[in-house]
Amino acid sequence: MLLHLNGKDIAFENGESYAKIIARAMPDAGALGVLVGGETLCLTARPKDGDSASLITIRDTEGRLIYERSLRFIFLLAVRELFPNRRVRIEHSLGGGVYCEVRDSRRSLTGADVRVIEARMREIVKEDMPFVRHAISRRDAIAYFEQTGETDKVNLLKYRPYETFQLYRLGDMMEYFYGVMAPSTGCIQVFALQLQLPGLVLLLPDPEDPAKVAPLRQLPKLMNTFAESARWNAILHCSNTADLNALTQSGQIREFIRVNEALHERSIAHIADEFVTSGARVILIAGPSSSGKTTFANRLSIALRVLGLRPVAISLDDYYLDRDQIPLEPDGTRDFERLDTLDVALFNDHLVRLLQGEPVQVPLYDFKTGRRAAATHLMHVDGDQPIIIEGIHGLNDELTRDVARNLKFKVYISALTTLNLDDHNRIRTTEARLLRRMVRDFHFRGTAPEDTMAMWPSVRNGEEKYIFPYQEEADVIFNSSLVYEVAILKKYVYPMLTRLTPASPYYTMAHRLIKFLNYFQSADVEDEIPLNSILREFIGGCCFYREDK
């Protein structure tokens, strides 16, 4: 029998697993899984004659997800063995790793606890224990998790639309993760734990050099924002997907939406107050794709008007260089997200003159021609008029290098999801933003979901280079995530994703998102969503983008 693997035809015996075939034919490949027909399979799967497959390693997106899941399971097993009465919650990504909390009402986590957990994890890795996959009925799974006291999983599984699914066993512990695992703990060699009160950070391999642990970036402002959002989730009794589903089914989601939106309104009003107190003149707004920057800027402008100010906006788009002046990358393409695609010198000259009360002729950029138009428009600002500037480079001081720091008020905005599937399965913020973007691109830009997914790696790369390194420079961070939003977005994005076939190069990504969305109940309550909601930027009906007839 023949298997076409990574471009090579390899003979194998009937019944052999991918793990055995790869160990014999490509022993140093570092495989964590295989991609077959657009679907990610664990290495314990068995190929059929004539199958075509490609290896998944730590350098692939899917490979990193497999690695993280497997490392989380090792961590969970170690904690259960050492601290059986503590509740573990996997919270969110944090500069090179994943932030987790090991909760105990009697005492706080200590450095000694973390060292003991890491030592046990390394023993588990050394034992090379298999991650054993089991098909199990939903009823039996619920019975198991009731026995272990994991009510978060019990509640979640009640909403799952299928009666049979896959659990993984490691030692005497069973867990569910929405994705495949590595074949055994011996594959998970590179990691570290670091105390980060009140929890710890599970550090993953460095993306640039997977043989080394990624360094931990200290992000205190981001951590505080996550903690504040999680605190509100707890107050509202909605920390996991099952909590949101219960609100949807009971009809209480309408009131929940009102509270969510009121919290946003309160935060924006507080940011406006902070700006006034700062004495700054320029508000710089930056954040990753699909964070809701434009709607936020409009809402902040209104909050400032309530305080008696008359804000004006400058579009960075008008300061693009002519397309033929933008430097070429080594591969011959142009990176339009680089800072030097803007006429930074002209922008700074205009900004300084405006702050001094002088009028300037602001350029107009024509995106159809890729050149600056011949026409300009006159701009003048008074002393009581804040200048709002929205753009990916807003937190980089080089963009406004000629303006004193005390005149600048920096806002970082991102959709920092704090809702989990359950205590052990987090919702990645990048996937939540991708859902937003797919809905918006499809309905308002005519972009197919495959095209949005195709550009997503480039978008993410730009964020890593131009946005995330500066997020701690912000004076304030605004979390644009709405706890209820996936229940609304599902009815838009689910049909798009299910239309993709295994022939699509983006089927793997779509399949992963579908598995995650399967746990959410759709909520048909859009009439409850305010017209100025951040979510309206993506689903439509936003009052800031309507054309008055």
C-alpha positions in Angstrom: 0.0 0.0 0.0 1.2 3.5 -0.8 0.9 6.8 1.0 1.7 10.1 -0.6 3.3 12.0 2.2 4.9 15.5 1.8 5.5 14.8 -1.9 6.9 11.3 -1.4 5.4 7.9 -2.0 5.9 5.7 1.0 5.0 2.0 1.3 3.1 0.9 4.4 1.3 -2.1 5.8 -2.4 -2.1 6.2 -3.4 -1.0 9.7 -0.2 1.0 10.3 -0.7 4.4 12.0 0.7 7.6 10.6 3.0 7.7 13.7 4.6 4.4 12.8 5.0 5.3 9.1 6.5 8.7 9.9 8.8 7.2 12.5 10.2 4.8 9.9 10.3 7.1 6.9 10.8 10.6 8.4 12.1 10.1 11.9 13.4 13.7 12.4 10.3 15.5 10.9 9.0 16.6 14.3 5.4 15.8 13.2 2.6 16.6 15.6 -0.3 15.7 13.2 -1.1 15.3 9.6 -3.3 17.2 7.2 -5.5 14.9 5.0 -8.2 16.2 2.7 -8.2 19.5 4.5 -8.8 17.9 7.9 -6.3 17.8 10.8 -5.7 14.2 12.0 -3.8 12.9 15.0 -0.9 10.6 14.3 -2.7 7.6 15.7 -5.0 7.7 12.7 -4.5 5.1 10.0 -4.2 6.0 6.3 -5.9 4.2 3.4 -4.1 3.1 0.3 -3.5 6.1 -2.0 -4.1 8.7 0.6 -2.3 12.0 0.3 -1.1 13.7 3.5 1.2 16.5 4.7 3.0 16.8 8.0 2.0 19.3 10.6 4.9 20.6 12.7 5.4 23.2 15.4 6.1 25.8 12.7 2.6 25.5 11.3 -0.4 27.3 12.9 -2.2 24.0 13.4 1.0 22.5 14.8 1.2 25.3 17.4 -2.4 24.7 18.4 -1.8 21.0 18.8 1.3 21.7 20.9 -0.5 24.1 23.1 -3.5 21.7 23.7 -1.1 18.9 24.6 0.9 21.1 26.9 -2.3 22.3 28.6 -3.4 18.7 29.2 0.0 17.9 30.8 -0.4 20.9 33.0 -4.0 20.0 34.0 -2.9 16.5 34.9 0.0 17.7 37.0 -2.2 20.2 38.9 -4.9 17.5 39.5 -2.3 15.1 40.9 -0.6 17.7 43.1 -3.5 20.0 44.1 -6.7 17.9 43.6 -9.0 20.5 45.2 -7.9 23.5 43.1 -9.9 24.8 40.2 -7.9 25.5 37.1 -9.0 28.1 34.5 -7.1 28.7 31.3 -7.6 32.4 30.7 -5.9 34.0 27.7 -2.6 34.4 25.7 0.0 36.6 27.2 3.3 37.6 25.5 4.8 34.2 24.7 2.5 32.0 26.6 -0.9 31.3 28.1 -2.1 32.8 31.4 -3.8 30.4 33.8 -5.2 30.5 37.3 -5.0 27.8 39.8 -7.7 28.8 42.3 -8.0 28.0 46.0 -10.0 30.0 48.4 -7.7 29.0 51.3 -4.3 30.4 50.0 -2.7 32.0 47.0 -0.5 30.4 44.4 3.2 30.6 45.3 6.5 30.3 43.5 7.1 27.0 45.2 3.8 25.7 43.9 4.7 26.6 40.3 8.1 24.9 40.6 6.5 21.7 41.9 3.9 21.8 39.0 6.6 22.3 36.4 8.7 19.5 37.9 5.8 17.1 37.7 5.0 18.1 34.1 8.6 17.3 33.1 8.2 13.9 34.7 5.0 13.3 32.7 6.9 14.3 29.5 9.8 12.0 30.4 7.3 9.1 30.9 6.2 9.6 27.2 2.6 8.9 28.1 0.2 8.5 25.2 -2.7 10.8 24.6 -5.4 8.2 24.0 -8.4 9.1 22.0 -11.8 7.7 22.9 -15.2 7.9 21.1 -17.7 8.5 23.9 -21.4 9.3 24.1 -22.5 12.6 25.4 -24.4 10.9 28.2 -21.3 9.0 29.4 -19.1 12.2 29.1 -21.6 14.1 31.2 -21.6 11.3 33.8 -17.8 11.4 33.9 -17.6 15.2 34.4 -20.3 15.1 37.0 -18.3 12.6 38.9 -15.2 14.8 38.7 -17.1 17.9 39.7 -16.5 19.8 36.4 -19.9 21.4 36.2 -18.6 23.8 33.5 -18.2 20.9 31.1 -21.4 19.3 32.1 -23.3 22.5 31.4 -21.5 23.0 28.1 -22.1 19.4 26.8 -25.8 19.8 27.3 -25.8 22.3 24.4 -23.6 20.2 22.0 -25.7 19.2 19.0 -24.0 15.7 18.5 -24.5 12.6 20.7 -21.0 11.2 20.1 -17.6 12.9 20.2 -14.0 12.4 21.1 -12.4 12.6 24.6 -8.7 12.2 25.3 -7.2 10.3 28.2 -3.9 11.0 29.8 -3.1 8.7 32.7 -6.4 8.5 34.7 -7.7 11.9 33.5 -10.1 12.5 30.6 -10.4 15.8 28.9 -12.1 17.4 25.9 -10.3 19.8 23.6 -11.8 21.0 20.3 -8.9 19.8 18.3 -6.4 16.9 18.0 -3.5 16.2 20.3 0.1 15.1 19.9 0.6 11.3 20.0 2.4 11.4 23.4 3.8 13.6 26.1 7.3 13.0 24.9 6.6 15.3 21.9 6.2 18.3 24.3 9.7 19.0 25.4 9.9 22.8 25.2 8.0 24.8 27.9 8.3 26.6 31.1 6.1 27.9 33.9 6.4 31.4 35.4 4.5 32.8 38.4 2.4 35.8 37.3 0.1 36.6 40.3 -2.6 35.8 40.8 -1.9 33.0 38.4 1.0 31.7 36.2 2.0 31.7 32.6 2.5 28.5 30.6 5.3 29.5 28.2 5.3 27.9 24.8 8.1 27.4 22.2 9.5 30.6 20.6 7.9 30.9 17.1 11.2 32.0 15.7 13.2 29.2 17.3 10.9 26.4 18.5 13.8 24.7 20.3 13.7 27.5 22.9 11.0 28.8 25.2 9.5 32.0 24.2 10.5 34.9 26.5 7.7 36.3 28.6 6.8 39.9 27.8 5.5 41.8 30.8 2.2 43.5 29.8 0.8 44.9 33.0 -1.7 47.3 31.3 -3.1 44.5 29.1 -3.3 42.1 32.1 -5.2 44.7 34.1 -7.7 45.1 31.2 -8.2 41.3 31.0 -8.7 41.1 34.8 -11.2 43.9 34.8 -13.2 42.3 32.0 -13.1 38.9 33.7 -14.3 40.6 36.9 -17.3 42.0 35.1 -18.0 38.6 33.6 -18.1 37.1 37.1 -20.3 39.8 38.3 -22.7 39.2 35.4 -22.5 35.4 36.0 -21.3 34.8 32.4 -17.8 33.4 32.2 -18.3 30.3 30.0 -20.3 29.6 26.8 -22.9 27.6 28.7 -23.7 30.7 30.8 -24.4 32.6 27.6 -26.4 29.8 26.1 -28.6 29.8 29.3 -29.2 33.5 28.9 -30.2 33.0 25.2 -32.6 30.1 26.0 -34.2 31.9 28.9 -34.7 35.2 27.0 -32.5 37.1 29.5 -30.0 37.8 26.8 -31.8 41.0 26.0 -31.1 42.5 29.4 -27.6 41.1 29.2 -27.0 43.0 26.0 -28.2 46.2 27.6 -25.7 45.7 30.5 -22.9 44.8 28.1 -23.5 48.0 26.1 -23.9 50.1 29.2 -20.4 48.9 30.3 -19.0 50.0 27.0 -20.6 53.4 27.3 -19.3 53.8 30.8 -15.8 52.9 29.7 -15.8 55.4 26.8 -17.1 58.2 29.0 -14.3 57.4 31.5 -11.7 57.6 28.7 -13.1 61.0 27.6 -12.7 62.2 31.2 -9.2 60.9 31.4 -8.3 62.7 28.2 -9.6 66.0 29.5 -7.7 65.5 32.8 -4.5 64.7 30.8 -4.3 68.1 29.1 -3.4 66.5 25.8 -4.5 67.8 22.4 -4.1 64.8 20.2 -5.9 61.4 20.6 -4.2 58.5 18.9 -6.2 55.3 18.5 -4.6 52.1 17.4 -5.5 48.4 17.6 -5.5 45.2 15.6 -7.9 44.3 12.7 -11.6 44.2 13.5 -11.3 45.8 16.9 -14.0 48.4 16.1 -11.6 51.3 15.9 -13.8 53.5 13.7 -16.9 53.1 15.8 -15.0 53.6 18.9 -13.5 56.9 17.5 -17.0 58.1 16.7 -18.3 57.2 20.1 -15.4 58.9 21.8 -15.9 62.0 19.8 -19.5 62.2 21.0 -18.4 61.6 24.6 -16.0 64.6 24.2 -18.7 66.7 22.8 -20.8 66.0 26.0 -17.8 67.5 27.9 -18.0 70.7 25.8 -15.2 69.9 23.4 -15.4 70.0 19.6 -13.2 67.2 18.3 -12.0 66.9 14.7 -10.5 63.9 12.9 -7.6 63.5 10.6 -7.4 60.5 8.3 -4.0 59.0 8.0 -5.1 57.5 4.7 -4.7 60.9 3.0 -1.0 60.9 3.9 -0.1 57.8 1.9 2.8 58.1 -0.5 2.1 57.6 -4.2 2.1 53.8 -4.7 5.2 53.8 -6.9 7.2 55.5 -4.1 6.5 52.8 -1.6 9.6 50.6 -1.1 9.6 47.1 -2.4 10.0 44.1 0.0 12.7 41.5 -0.7 10.1 39.4 -2.5 9.1 42.2 -4.8 5.8 43.0 -3.1 4.8 46.2 -1.2 3.9 46.1 2.5 1.3 48.9 2.7 1.2 48.6 6.5 4.8 49.9 7.0 5.1 53.3 8.6 7.2 54.6 5.7 4.3 54.1 3.4 3.0 57.4 4.9 4.5 60.8 4.3 5.4 61.1 8.0 7.3 64.4 7.5 4.3 66.1 5.9 1.9 64.7 8.5 4.1 66.0 11.4 4.4 69.4 9.8 0.7 69.7 9.4 -0.1 68.4 12.9 2.3 70.8 14.5 0.9 73.8 12.5 -2.6 72.8 13.4 -1.8 72.6 17.1 -0.3 76.1 16.8 -3.6 77.4 15.3 -2.4 77.7 11.7 -4.5 76.5 8.7 -3.1 73.7 6.5 -4.1 72.3 3.2 -4.7 68.6 3.9 -4.0 66.2 1.0 -6.6 63.9 -0.5 -5.5 60.4 -1.5 -7.1 58.6 -4.5 -7.1 54.9 -3.8 -8.2 54.1 -7.4 -5.1 55.7 -8.9 -2.8 55.0 -6.0 -1.7 58.6 -6.0 -2.3 61.8 -4.1 -5.1 63.9 -5.8 -4.4 67.4 -7.1 -7.1 68.8 -4.8 -6.7 69.5 -1.1 -9.0 70.6 1.6 -8.4 73.4 4.2 -8.3 72.5 7.9 -8.0 74.7 10.9 -8.5 73.8 14.6 -9.2 76.0 17.6 -7.6 75.5 21.0 -10.6 73.6 22.4 -10.7 71.1 19.5 -9.0 67.8 20.2 -7.5 66.1 17.1 -8.5 62.4 16.7 -6.2 60.2 14.7 -7.0 56.6 14.1 -4.5 54.2 12.5 -2.3 51.1 13.1 0.8 53.2 13.9 -1.0 55.5 16.4 1.0 54.2 19.4 4.4 54.5 17.6 5.9 57.8 18.6 7.7 57.9 15.3 4.3 58.7 13.6 4.0 61.9 15.7 7.7 62.5 16.4 7.5 66.3 16.3 4.7 66.5 18.9 5.5 66.5 22.6 4.5 63.4 24.5 2.4 65.5 27.0 0.2 66.6 24.1 -0.6 63.0 23.0 -3.2 60.7 24.6 -2.8 57.2 23.3 -5.7 54.6 23.2 -5.2 50.9 22.4 -8.3 49.1 21.4 -8.7 45.3 20.9 -11.4 42.7 21.3 -10.0 40.9 24.3 -12.3 37.9 24.7 -12.7 36.8 28.3 -15.5 34.3 27.6 -14.3 30.7 27.7 -15.9 27.5 26.2 -15.3 26.0 29.6 -12.6 26.4 32.3 -10.0 24.5 30.3 -10.8 25.7 26.7 -10.3 29.4 26.0 -11.6 31.3 23.0 -8.7 32.8 21.2 -9.0 36.6 20.7 -7.6 36.3 17.2 -10.4 33.9 16.2 -13.1 36.1 17.7 -11.7 39.0 15.6 -11.6 36.8 12.5 -15.3 36.0 12.9 -16.1 39.8 13.0 -14.0 40.4 10.0 -15.5 37.6 7.9 -19.0 38.9 8.6 -18.1 42.5 7.7 -16.0 41.7 4.7 -18.7 39.5 3.2 -21.7 41.8 3.8 -20.1 45.2 3.1 -17.0 44.6 1.0 -18.2 41.6 -1.1 -15.2 39.5 0.1 -15.6 35.8 0.2 -14.7 34.1 3.5 -11.9 32.2 1.8 -10.4 35.6 0.7 -10.6 36.9 4.2 -9.0 33.8 5.6 -6.3 34.0 2.9 -5.2 37.5 3.9 -5.5 36.8 7.7 -1.9 35.5 8.1 -0.6 38.7 6.5 -2.9 40.8 8.7 -1.7 38.9 11.8 1.9 39.4 10.8 1.4 43.1 10.4 -0.2 43.3 13.9 2.8 41.5 15.4 5.2 44.0 13.8 3.4 47.3 13.9 0.8 47.1 16.7 1.4 44.7 19.5 5.0 45.9 20.3 3.5 49.3 21.2 0.4 48.3 23.1 1.9 49.0 26.5 2.6 52.6 25.4 -1.1 53.4 25.6 -2.5 55.7 28.2 -5.7 53.6 28.3 -6.8 50.2 26.9 -10.3 49.7 25.7 -11.7 46.2 25.4 -14.1 46.3 22.5 -15.3 42.7 23.0 -18.9 42.1 23.9 -19.6 39.0 25.8 -22.8 38.3 23.8 -21.4 38.8 20.4 -20.7 35.2 19.2 -24.3 34.4 19.8 -25.2 37.1 17.3 -22.3 36.5 14.8 -23.0 32.8 14.5 -26.0 33.0 12.3 -24.0 35.2 9.8 -20.7 33.3 9.8 -21.8 29.7 10.3 -23.4 29.3 6.8 -20.3 30.8 5.2 -18.0 28.3 6.9 -20.1 25.2 6.3 -20.2 25.9 2.6 -16.4 25.3 2.4 -15.5 21.8 1.1 -12.3 19.8 1.9 -11.0 20.9 -1.5 -10.6 24.5 -0.1 -7.2 25.4 1.2 -9.0 27.1 4.1 -11.2 24.1 5.1 -8.9 23.3 8.1 -9.4 26.8 9.5 -13.1 26.8 8.8 -13.5 23.3 10.4 -11.8 24.5 13.5 -14.1 27.6 13.7 -17.2 25.4 13.1 -16.3 23.1 16.0 -16.0 26.1 18.3 -19.3 27.6 17.0 -21.2 24.4 17.5 -21.2 25.1 21.2 -23.1 28.4 20.9 -26.8 29.0 20.7 -27.7 31.6 18.1 -29.6 34.6 19.5 -32.0 36.4 17.2 -32.3 39.6 19.1 -30.6 42.2 16.9 -33.3 44.7 17.6 -31.8 44.9 21.1 -28.4 46.0 19.8 -27.9 49.8 19.9 -27.2 51.5 16.6 -23.9 52.8 18.0 -22.7 49.4 19.2 -19.2 48.3 18.3 -20.9 45.1 16.9 -22.9 47.2 14.4 -19.7 47.9 12.6 -19.6 44.3 11.6 -23.3 43.2 11.3 -24.6 46.5 9.9 -27.1 49.1 10.9 -24.5 51.4 12.6 -25.8 55.0 12.9 -22.3 56.3 12.1 -22.2 54.9 8.6 -25.8 55.6 7.4 -26.3 57.9 4.5 -29.0 60.4 5.2 -31.6 60.5 2.5 
